[in-house]
């Protein structure tokens, strides 16, 4: 991971290989204003006619006496206030360009402001994006894989980074460390990310942080009467797991927040098998579980003043002679039954038991994360996840947090009339509701397993949990979407804290 530091005015920094700047403005003269004053004349004399054009890039030598050997200028467009998505893309392009050029160190100026974010949120977002800008997953590449020589970036404490503090850099580093873990979990192929592999990795990470971890094996899952999880697992040779993390950063006796994640480490669809095309993408069907686990680990690293319990329900969904089948009736932990209409609607079947299990901790609120439905992608495309909840205040809190971390949510309804879609002639409900309103039908199913008096929200992250190809400044693969908004939401819940705490 990159080493990021703040330029100090008290001492001259070591000479860097590169100085990264961004030009923005409607014309050439306006574009030069966004550049550091001491570099404007050089760019005016040697730069192109439209240095701020979207996608424009050029480099200039800075001679022997400058802070850096070379100047890298990236065009940011006509506006000096840009979207967070665009900023993330600019930083990733800059990191990739410097890596291709063999630069090992850089100075960064970022003169632009971000939409929807105040000054501190902007700094936090940019620092997190910078730490993740060079993310890659070369684990399975041979020794001659593409090198990433860029090792250190010094940010100039001006423009968007005016007022930046060392504490903010360290918090961004802690966040990025966990975001990389979440992405690594998702990007690992399913042959090396079986339910037991996921559980073992999370156990190791939790113990390193002093977070209590409990892992339920198949015998313990059976004892807990998790009929949904056991049904989905029937076709797999590998046993299921349930991972429970407990972080106690708040006051003793305060009800925890429960974070529940769907962890299907590979989803073939089971008997209702998926088409072969893109089935390999289903290694990412455990990103809900990775997000839930990551949020607890990150809260521990940041020492948030909150109590959390994270629950990941883990299994494969495979076809075999022992697989659960369409027409089967499954009995869940809470005693309710469901007719299995489609074995590829398995995420809700395992989450049902996990949501009911979360109630054992008497949480103040429950959030669940799941790559639940392809219908979420049809509805919102790649730009947002869906949030479902009957709690208006909770919906507003989560949407607000997502706007300020660029992990945007859009609320869809769960009106009682939709309950008819999952009506079954043979059981309490069925696990699908037909072609229309697919994401809503999934949420209506999950609603049956949560106490209506307890605040609960379901985040269907199917459209944003991974990208193929790269998109919106994210590399191909897992995005760690939801991690930032969850931490922002938790901090918002804490409210103003006395000086010196880490919850502000």
N, C-alpha and C positions, 0 to 999 in steps of 0.2 A: 504494500500500500504506500502511496505517496507520502513523503514527509512535507508537511505544510507549516510554514512559520510566518510571522508578521515582521515586515520591515521595520526596524527601529531607527529613529532619527539620530540616536546618540552615537551609534557606531556604524562605520561603513561596512556594508554587507560584502561577503565574498563575491567576486565577479561571477555572474551567471552566464550560461551558454546563450540563453534567449530571453527576450523581453516581449511578453504577450500583451497586445493592446487590441481594442475593438473600436472600429470607426462607425459612427452612426450619425445620420442627418440627411436632410432632403437634397443637399447639394455638396459640392466639394468643399466649399468654405465652412459650411456647418459641420461636415464630417470631421474636419481637422480640429474643431473645438473639443471634441470628445477625447482627443489624444492628450497625453501629458505635454505640458507647455514646452519642455525642453526638446521634444521630438517633432513638433509640428513643422518647423522649417525644413527639416530633413525629408519628411514625408511629402511636403508641398513641392519640394524640388525634384524628388525622385519617384514618388508614388504614381499610381495610375490616375486616370481622370475621374474615376468613380470608386474611391476606396471604400465607401460604405455600402456598396451594392451587396445584396444578399448573396452569399457564397463567394464574394471576392476575397482574395488572399494574395499577399505578396510579402516578401522579406527583404530586408536591407542590412548591409553590414554597418556596425556602429563604431568601428575603429578600436583602438587600443585603450582609450581612456573612459569609455562608457561603462555603465553598470553591467552591461551584458555585451556579448560579442555580436549578436544579431537581433534585429527587430522583426517580429512577426506581427503583421497587421491582418485582422480578420474583419470582413464586412458584416455589420449587424443590421443593415437596412435603414429605412428612413426615420424610424421612431427611436427616441432614446428611452422610452418606457416600453418594455417588451414583456412577453408572457414568460412565466417560469419555464414552460416547456422549451421555448426558444433558447433561453439562457442555458438550460441543461445541454441542449444540442450544441451550442457554441463551445461550451467548455469541453465536451467530449471530442468535438472536431479538433480543438486546439491540442488536447492531449495526444490524440492519434497522430496529428501532423508532426508534433515534436518527437514522438517516438519513431516515426518513419524517418525523420531527419537525423536521428541519433543524438538528440540533445538530452543531456542528463539533468540539467538544472534550469530553472526559469524564474523570472520576475513576472508577476501578473498585475495588470491594471484592469479594473472593471468599472467603467464610468456610467453604466446604465442602471436604471431602476426597474423594479419588477411590478407587474400588475398584481393586485389582490394581496400584496404583502407590505407590511410596514418595514422600517429600516432594520430592526432586529431579525424579523422573520426572513428578510432578504439575505442578510448575512448568514443566518443558519442554513437557508436553502442552498446558497452558493457554495458554502464550505462543504456541506454534505455532498453536493453534486461534484465538487472538485475532487474530493476523496474517492468518489466512485467513477470518475471520468475515464480512468484507464482500466476499469474492470474487464477482465477476460477470464475464460475458463479453459486453460491450456493443459489440464491434468492428463488428458489422453492424447496429447500431441507428442510427436517424437522430439528428440533433442534439438532438431533444427527448426523448431517452431519459432514464430515471429517473436523477436526480442522486444522488451519494453524498457529501454534505457532510462526514460524520464524518472528520476528518483525524488526530486525536491522542487517545491514551488514556494516562493516567497511572495506573499500578497502585500500590495501597497496599501497602507491604511488611509485611503482616500476613495472618493467616488462611492460605490456601493459598499466598500469595506471601511468607510470612515467610522471610527469608534470601535472597531473590532477589538476584542479582548482575547487573551490567550485561553481563557476558560471556554470561550465559544469554539475555538479551534479544537480543544481537547474533547469537548462534548460531541462535536461533529465527527471527530476521529472514532469515538466510542460507538456512535450510531453507525458509521460506515463499516466498522469491523463486523457488527452484527448483520447489517444489510448484505455484506459479502457472504457471510455464513448462510443466510437465507437463500441467496442466489445459488450458492454452491450446492446446497441440499437439493434444490430444484433441478439444477443442470446435470447432476450426477445421473447416469443412466440407471434404469431400474434394476439391472442385474447387480449393481453395487449399492442400491438404495432400497433394499428390502425393508419391511417393517422393523425387523430387529436391527438393521444397520442404522436406520433413522433414530430409533430409540437409543442405541449405544452412543451415537454422536451427540445427541441432546443431553444424555446423562453426563458425558464428559464435560460439555460446556457448562452445564448447570453446577456440577461439583466444583469447577474452577472458580465459580462466582459465589459459592456458598448458598446456592438456591436448592431448596429441598426438592428431590426428584423421586417419584414413585413410578414404577413400570409394571403394568399388569400384563401377564402372559395369558395364554389361552385358557388355562385353568382358572385363573382369577377373573377373567372376563366372563367365563361361564358362571362362576359363582355370583357375579354381579348381574346376571340375567340379561346380558346385552344381546338379545336375540337378533337384532338387526345387524350388528357387526359380525356376529357369528354366521349369519345367513350369507352375507356377501363373501365372507372368507371361505365358504365351503368348497369352492372350486379351486382354491389355491393350495399348493403344497406347503407354502410358507405360512406360519402361524401369524395371527394378528397381534397387535400390541395396542395398549393405551398408555400414553405418557402423561403424567401429571407433574407440573411444576408449581411450586408454591414459593412466592416471594413476599416476605413480610417487611416492607419498608415503611408502612404506616403505623398508626397507633394500635396497640394491642386491643383486640375486641372490635375494631372497625371491620365492617363487612367488606370482603374483597370484591374486586371486579373479576369476573370470569371471562376468559378468552378461549373459545373453542374452535378447533380447526379440523377440517376434512383432510384426511391423509391417505388417499388411495395412491399408493406408490407406483402402481401401473394399472390402467383401466382399459381392458380389451372390450368392455361392454358385457362380458360374460356370455350367457347363452344368446342374448340379444346383441350379437357381436357387431362391433363397429366396422365400417369400411376400412380396407387396408391402407388407403391413402391417408397419410398424416397420423396413423395410429401411434407412431413413435412419439408424437407430441404428448401422449398420455402419461409420460414420465413426470409431467408437470402437474398431474392431478392431485398432488399432495401439497400444493403451495398454500392452501388454507392452513394446514397444520404447521408448515414452516413459518408462516406469518405469526400465528398465535404463539409458538414457542419463541420466536425471535423477539416479539414484543416484551415477553417476560424477561428474557436475558438482557435486552437493552435497558429496561427499567432498572434492573439490578446494577448494570454498569454505570448508569446515570444517577443511581441512588435516589430514585423518585420516592417521595413520601406517600406511598400507596401500597395497599395489600393486593396482590394479584394471585389468581390461580389460572394456569394454562392447561388445557386438556387437548391432546391430539389423539384422534381415533385413526388407527393405521391398519391397512390391509391391502392386498391385491384383489382385483376383480377379474377372474379368469374363467374360461369355459372348461368344464371337465364332466366326467360322469357323476361327480358329486355336487356340481354347481346348483345353486338355487335357481328356480325356473319360473318363467311367467305362469301365473296361476297359483303359485305357492302362497300360503298365508303365513306371515311372520308375526310372532308375538314379541313386543318390545319390553324394555326394562320397566316402563310405567304401566304395563298390563294391556295397553292398546294393541290392536292388530291391524295389519295392512295386507291387502292383496297385492302381490307383485305383478304389475302390469307390464313392466319392462325392466330387465335386469341391468340395463345401462343407466337407469335412474338410481344408482346405488349410493351416491353421496349423501342424499337425504336419509337413506336407510341407516347408514352408520352414524350420521350426525344426530339422529333422533335419540339414540341411546346416550351419546356423549352429552347432549343438552340436558337430558334428564339426570345424568350422573352429576353434572355441574351443580345441580340444586342441592347436593349434599353439603356444599360449602356455604349455603345460604347467602349467595352473592347479592350485592346491591344492584348489580346490572350484569347482563350477559351479552357479549358480542360473539357472533360466530362468523368465520371466514371460510369461503368455499368456492372452488371452481365448479359451481353447481350445474349451470345450464348453458348449452350453446345458444339458447334463446337470449341470454344476456348480451352476447356478441351481436346478435341480430338486432336487438333493441337499441343499443348504445354504441356499437362499434368498438373502436380501440381506445376511446378517449375517457371513459368513465366506468366505474363499477356501479352496481345497483345497491341501494340500501332499502331494506324493508323493516318497518317497525310500526307498531300502533301508538308509540309514544312520540308525540309531536316535538316535545322538548329535546328528546334524545336525537331525533332525526335532525333537528336544527344544529345541535352541537356537532354531530358527526359531519354534516355537510360543510359547516363552517371550518372545522379542522382540516377537511380535505382541500378546501379552497386555498388554505394558507400553507399547505405542503405540496400542492400540485398533484394530489391524489384524489381526483374529483369524484364525487358521488352524486347520483340522481335517485330521488325517491320514487318508488312505484307503490301503488295501493295494495292493501290486503283486505279489501272489503269482504264482508261475510258472504256475499253472493258468490264469490269465487270458491267457497267451500264446496259448492255443488259439483265443481269440476273433478274433485277427487273422491266423490261418493262411490262406494262399492256396494254391490248386492250381497257380497259374501263376508266382508270384514268391516271394521270401523272406517276404513278409508282404503284408497289404492295409491300406489306410489307415483302415478303419472296422471295427468289431467287432459290428455289430448294435445292437439297441435297448437292451439291458441293459448297465449298467456303462459308460456312454458315456465318462465322464471317466477311468475306469480304463483303458479301451481306448486312449484317447489317450496316456496316460502310458506304457503298455506299448509303444506304437509308438516314442515318443521314447527309451525305454530302450535301444533297439537301436542308438542312435547315440552312446552314452556308454561309455567304458571302465569296466567294472564295478569296477575297482580305484580309480577316482577318485570321491570324494564328489560327489554330484549331487542336486539337488532341483528338482522341477518345481512351480511355483505356478500353478494354474489360477484366474485372477482374474476369470473371466467374470461372476460374480455381484456383484462389488464394485467393478469398475473405473469404472463410471458408473451414475448413477441417473436415472430419469425416471418420476415427478417427483422432487423433492428428498426426501431420506430421511436420517434419523439425524443431523441437523445438517449434512449436506452439501447444497450447492445442486444443482439439476438439472445433469446433465452429468458430466464427468470428475471423479474423486475424488482422483487421485494416490495411491490405495491401494497399499501396498507400499513406498513411498519411506521412510517413517518406520521401519518394521520392519527394512528392509535396513540403514539406518544404525545402528540400535540393535544389530542382530546383528553388524555389523562392529566396533563399539566393544566389544561383549562379547568378540569374538575377540581383540581387542588385549589385554584384561586390564588390570590396574593399570599405570599409566604414571607415570614420574617427574613430579614437580610441574612445571607449566609447559607440558606438552604438551597437544594438543587431542584426545587420544584417550580421555579418561576419560568 
